Amino acid sequence: MCGIVGAIADRNVVPILIEGLRRLEYRGYDSAGLAVLNTAGRLSRLRSVGKVKMLQDALNDTPTEGRLGIAHTRWATHGVPSERNAHPHISRDGIAIVHNGIIENHEELREELLAHGYTFTSETDTEVIAHRIHYHKTKLGDLFRAVRATVAELEGAYALAVISEDLPEGLVVARAGCPVVIGIGEDENFVASDVAALLPVTRKFIFLEEGDVAEIRRQGIRILDIEGNTANRPIRESSLSADAAEKGDYPHYMLKEIYEQPRAVAQTLEERVAGGRLLEAAFGPMATEVFRRTQAVQIVACGTSYHAGAVAKYYIEQIARLPCWVEIASEYRYRNPVVPANTLFVTISQSGETADTLAALRMAKQSGYLSTLAICNVPESSLVRESELVLLTRAGPEIGVASTKAFTTQLAALNLLVLALAKFNGIDSERERGLVQRLIEIPNIIEKTLQLDPTIKELAKRFADKHHALFLGRGQMHPIAMEGALKLKEISYIHAEAYAAGELKHGPLALVDSDMPVVVVAPNNDLLEKLKSNLQEVRARGGELYVFADPDAGITPSEGVTVVTMPRHVSHFQAAAVYSVPLQLLAYHCAILRGTDVDQPRNLAKSVTVE
């Protein structure tokens, strides 16, 4: 969701704030703003609708500087994108606040504040927090205590950063459900929603825990936990480089991240398989005993991560021979699930901060599951810290809102989980060696698949003026069709649906005509002949087919049938990751032709920290 940056230093912090916002813009880009204590010690605020560049342009027209400041890039929840709804929000006596999250009891608090004479100028839940902090500060006389008193009243999820004219030497931050990191500098300190925002100024970070409230000064940091006790959170050094989140020579982050997939998948597998076998230590010292006892698997995730989990279900059942259920996190939380004995609870998330997935994990820890395992890309995330077992995907920073390398690395990580579970369910060493070999071949096959880019770029020209598309797959390729449809709709804004191909005759065929392209993923597996029959159903109704086919599939081009031949035959253990790549490229090139904002599609944001 929204991105927060803050800084206190013995230099002008405005460039630090702007660069931090630029690096956090993937979290929201409806509006941007900053507030600093200027050289006169007064609060100076500047806000703009739209992206960070608009804020930079406003700064060029109205220069400001200060040694203490906060900044924000917004993904709108309460109130339309507008300057008056943009953060920071200000209350009386020079209190400014930026906020990420949703306050569920804001209407109740607003009514109380109106009764106390406060005036509201926005539609946001955030302004309620600003006035509430002021209300408590008038009684308690101290900003830190006022923030603590305020967050004790809040219901929902939040990350806050607050400054005041009365506290020129520090800022106050708090978190519950949304991430906050503190960056440690030399005689200067920083805060942000993500370490990536602060990599140009520091590599040392403190990660706040749930319920923490912290006061950050140039030469010291004070943290109290949810119980009000002093908390000593460890300082950790990030291994990310400052340029890890740059586009380089690529026109878009998404394209860069698509082309990073061979290396990213290789990094997921490195030091986890060797000598034809899975190294069980990859999942941590407790994992062996957990996997030995596991009799079922529950996977919970959202969006693209959910699709990865849906693929994994096929492999867990086919190879590990364990029952597996996959659910969308937001639905799982509200159905009071029955938990079979010795069930492993698996969460999947790129960011590790997805609100629904985190809430599902916390619910699961109280529900009698055997253990919890997180498949995640961000080592410092809440999901990682709160799970008993962790497998990091090691994809590197993913900035594009449409997930690409995060997805393929999740598939690779889940395949490692399949192997780990299978080792305790009768898989022999020969089959293990075969599956490991298939896994380590995936990066090279993806590399070869990327050579289809020029072909797919030409193919996209036939999609650019379409309004609807249908994606088809069978077996574990059905979730890949779902992922392909999601990619197309989220960045090109073409309405796209995905179906298991066998479901065509149960409704979707009614939609098929010459103006609705039908995209098919067709590896050469035991469902291929069934799939071919489904394709005939489409052609019989005049549908235009675009088939990504195994070279041995026996599907030939003809009138109404365009075939893109994949570089080589792949096994069922490789197909999901490999066949997702051309669908990513198709979505990308369609979006380019339609002139949409590829990296920052409308109405979306990267790290979804609200329900």
Helices and strands as residue ranges (DSSP letters): E 3-8, H 14-24, G 25-27, E 31-37, E 43-49, H 52-61, E 68-74, E 89-91, E 95-103, H 106-115, H 126-140, H 143-151, E 156-164, E 170-176, E 181-184, E 189-192, G 195-198, E 204-207, E 213-217, E 220-224, E 235-237, H 253-259, H 261-269, E 273-274, E 277-278, G 280-283, H 287-293, E 296-301, H 303-315, I 316-320, E 324-328, H 329-332, E 343-349, H 355-364, E 371-376, H 382-386, E 389-392, H 405-422, H 429-449, G 450-452, H 453-460, E 468-473, H 477-492, E 495-500, G 501-506, G 508-511, E 518-522, H 528-540, E 545-549, E 561-565, H 572-594
